[in-house]
Amino acid sequence: MNTPTLWFKRKIYGWGWRPVTWQGWFTLLVYIVLLLACVSTLNNNSSPREVAVMGLLPLIILTSALIRICYKKGEKPHWQWGRKDDAR
């Protein structure tokens, strides 16, 4: 049986994912580069409309895409506080 490699694993503390393969790290790098490219066009003279279109809209779209990729290529997320095998 050929099981797919997970790009993202659950975080040990809290809710969410962390990249564990080069594909996961590359996905995160692309997310950051695209977000910075959009935001770098803004300056102190930018209108509120320009801030919304070049700042907030890309943030919402790119973050939604990243979360969707993490759901598809990662472990099922849930809240956890520490490792399951920790005996306390």
VEXPA-760138 format. One record per residue (C-alpha): chain; residue in three letters; x, y negated, z. Coordinates in steps of 0.001 Angstrom, whole numbers. Layout:
<lumti chaine="A" residu="ALA" px="X" py="Y" pz="Z"/>
...
***
This chain:
<lumti chaine="A" residu="MET" px="0" py="0" pz="0"/>
<lumti chaine="A" residu="ASN" px="1434" py="-3355" pz="-1035"/>
<lumti chaine="A" residu="THR" px="630" py="-6052" pz="1524"/>
<lumti chaine="A" residu="PRO" px="1085" py="-9681" pz="445"/>
<lumti chaine="A" residu="THR" px="3781" py="-11738" pz="2146"/>
<lumti chaine="A" residu="LEU" px="2387" py="-14480" pz="4367"/>
<lumti chaine="A" residu="TRP" px="3746" py="-17958" pz="3649"/>
<lumti chaine="A" residu="PHE" px="2443" py="-19338" pz="6951"/>
<lumti chaine="A" residu="LYS" px="2089" py="-17768" pz="10395"/>
<lumti chaine="A" residu="ARG" px="-26" py="-18920" pz="13333"/>
<lumti chaine="A" residu="LYS" px="1566" py="-21372" pz="15703"/>
<lumti chaine="A" residu="ILE" px="2506" py="-19891" pz="19069"/>
<lumti chaine="A" residu="TYR" px="984" py="-22809" pz="20959"/>
<lumti chaine="A" residu="GLY" px="-2178" py="-24567" pz="19797"/>
<lumti chaine="A" residu="TRP" px="-4032" py="-24206" pz="16506"/>
<lumti chaine="A" residu="GLY" px="-2529" py="-24248" pz="13042"/>
<lumti chaine="A" residu="TRP" px="279" py="-22774" pz="11010"/>
<lumti chaine="A" residu="ARG" px="4007" py="-22956" pz="10550"/>
<lumti chaine="A" residu="PRO" px="5877" py="-22085" pz="7336"/>
<lumti chaine="A" residu="VAL" px="7895" py="-18850" pz="7471"/>
<lumti chaine="A" residu="THR" px="8931" py="-18213" pz="3844"/>
<lumti chaine="A" residu="TRP" px="10576" py="-20369" pz="1223"/>
<lumti chaine="A" residu="GLN" px="7196" py="-20694" pz="-511"/>
<lumti chaine="A" residu="GLY" px="5654" py="-22107" pz="2670"/>
<lumti chaine="A" residu="TRP" px="8505" py="-24555" pz="3178"/>
<lumti chaine="A" residu="PHE" px="8337" py="-25585" pz="-492"/>
<lumti chaine="A" residu="THR" px="4571" py="-26177" pz="-202"/>
<lumti chaine="A" residu="LEU" px="5124" py="-28375" pz="2848"/>
<lumti chaine="A" residu="LEU" px="7936" py="-30274" pz="1087"/>
<lumti chaine="A" residu="VAL" px="5745" py="-30929" pz="-1977"/>
<lumti chaine="A" residu="TYR" px="2952" py="-32179" pz="329"/>
<lumti chaine="A" residu="ILE" px="5314" py="-34626" pz="2051"/>
<lumti chaine="A" residu="VAL" px="6922" py="-35857" pz="-1195"/>
<lumti chaine="A" residu="LEU" px="3555" py="-36468" pz="-2888"/>
<lumti chaine="A" residu="LEU" px="2194" py="-38261" pz="161"/>
<lumti chaine="A" residu="LEU" px="5295" py="-40470" pz="442"/>
<lumti chaine="A" residu="ALA" px="5159" py="-41231" pz="-3297"/>
<lumti chaine="A" residu="CYS" px="1593" py="-42519" pz="-2944"/>
<lumti chaine="A" residu="VAL" px="2238" py="-44503" pz="224"/>
<lumti chaine="A" residu="SER" px="5501" py="-46018" pz="-1065"/>
<lumti chaine="A" residu="THR" px="3518" py="-48121" pz="-3533"/>
<lumti chaine="A" residu="LEU" px="1945" py="-50060" pz="-644"/>
<lumti chaine="A" residu="ASN" px="3395" py="-53187" pz="928"/>
<lumti chaine="A" residu="ASN" px="2276" py="-56091" pz="3131"/>
<lumti chaine="A" residu="ASN" px="517" py="-57752" pz="190"/>
<lumti chaine="A" residu="SER" px="-1624" py="-54702" pz="-665"/>
<lumti chaine="A" residu="SER" px="-5356" py="-55286" pz="-637"/>
<lumti chaine="A" residu="PRO" px="-7589" py="-53147" pz="1597"/>
<lumti chaine="A" residu="ARG" px="-8952" py="-51442" pz="-1508"/>
<lumti chaine="A" residu="GLU" px="-5439" py="-50573" pz="-2665"/>
<lumti chaine="A" residu="VAL" px="-4631" py="-49188" pz="799"/>
<lumti chaine="A" residu="ALA" px="-7734" py="-46995" pz="641"/>
<lumti chaine="A" residu="VAL" px="-7032" py="-45733" pz="-2879"/>
<lumti chaine="A" residu="MET" px="-3260" py="-45256" pz="-2578"/>
<lumti chaine="A" residu="GLY" px="-3063" py="-44388" pz="1117"/>
<lumti chaine="A" residu="LEU" px="-6168" py="-42837" pz="2602"/>
<lumti chaine="A" residu="LEU" px="-7548" py="-41032" pz="-441"/>
<lumti chaine="A" residu="PRO" px="-4296" py="-39149" pz="-1214"/>
<lumti chaine="A" residu="LEU" px="-3934" py="-38323" pz="2493"/>
<lumti chaine="A" residu="ILE" px="-7399" py="-36741" pz="2564"/>
<lumti chaine="A" residu="ILE" px="-7007" py="-34884" pz="-752"/>
<lumti chaine="A" residu="LEU" px="-3468" py="-33608" pz="-117"/>
<lumti chaine="A" residu="THR" px="-4213" py="-32561" pz="3461"/>
<lumti chaine="A" residu="SER" px="-7336" py="-30706" pz="2333"/>
<lumti chaine="A" residu="ALA" px="-5288" py="-28924" pz="-326"/>
<lumti chaine="A" residu="LEU" px="-2561" py="-28021" pz="2192"/>
<lumti chaine="A" residu="ILE" px="-5106" py="-26611" pz="4666"/>
<lumti chaine="A" residu="ARG" px="-6726" py="-24589" pz="1896"/>
<lumti chaine="A" residu="ILE" px="-3352" py="-23147" pz="866"/>
<lumti chaine="A" residu="CYS" px="-2555" py="-22328" pz="4504"/>
<lumti chaine="A" residu="TYR" px="-5886" py="-20496" pz="4871"/>
<lumti chaine="A" residu="LYS" px="-5285" py="-18524" pz="1689"/>
<lumti chaine="A" residu="LYS" px="-1592" py="-17713" pz="2199"/>
<lumti chaine="A" residu="GLY" px="-1399" py="-17583" pz="5995"/>
<lumti chaine="A" residu="GLU" px="-2625" py="-15713" pz="9035"/>
<lumti chaine="A" residu="LYS" px="-6115" py="-16350" pz="10335"/>
<lumti chaine="A" residu="PRO" px="-5758" py="-19338" pz="12692"/>
<lumti chaine="A" residu="HIS" px="-7097" py="-19467" pz="16210"/>
<lumti chaine="A" residu="TRP" px="-6242" py="-21261" pz="19409"/>
<lumti chaine="A" residu="GLN" px="-3531" py="-19516" pz="21402"/>
<lumti chaine="A" residu="TRP" px="-1221" py="-20471" pz="24187"/>
<lumti chaine="A" residu="GLY" px="1917" py="-18351" pz="24010"/>
<lumti chaine="A" residu="ARG" px="2593" py="-14942" pz="22559"/>
<lumti chaine="A" residu="LYS" px="79" py="-12152" pz="22979"/>
<lumti chaine="A" residu="ASP" px="2737" py="-9773" pz="24293"/>
<lumti chaine="A" residu="ASP" px="3849" py="-12137" pz="27104"/>
<lumti chaine="A" residu="ALA" px="3005" py="-10536" pz="30453"/>
<lumti chaine="A" residu="ARG" px="2339" py="-13254" pz="33000"/>
***
